[in-house]
Amino acid sequence: MSKTELTVEPGTQEISMTRTFDAPRELVFETTMDPELIPRWWGPRYLETTVDEMDVRPGGRWRFLQRDPEGHVHAFHGVYHDITAPERMVCTFEYEGVPGHVLLQTATYEDVGGKTKLTLQSVFQAAADRDGMVKSGMETGARDMMDRMAELLTAARV
């Protein structure tokens, strides 16, 4: 199984995450754009994810809710800016628990011999915002999320 690689350069405003999935690019792209599949992979597995809104088109909004085991709800939202199937998706991302810290995320889907290299580049408004995200434990959650996606993609191919 491929590992998720995170790059967090000191003093920058970016986080880059890369993972190669043993699945065709079209399937990986569709898995990230299908509101029925989002709850099965988005976020760490100890949280329950619900899609509140997902209008997959440039200018369309998305909003996901996550409930922890104690019943606390965490909400995230954004706007899609570019969707070029199956190569790329660009959207904003904001955690409603800390409003005003919006990042721009670009997902690229690269075909590598029938597998798919997914790269998520997140650009924050300030290095301090990026550092706050890293300190929140996002790395552990991101790795778990990518593992869940790999499991889902493997099940889809069986």
Disulfide bonds with the S-S distance in Angstrom:
none
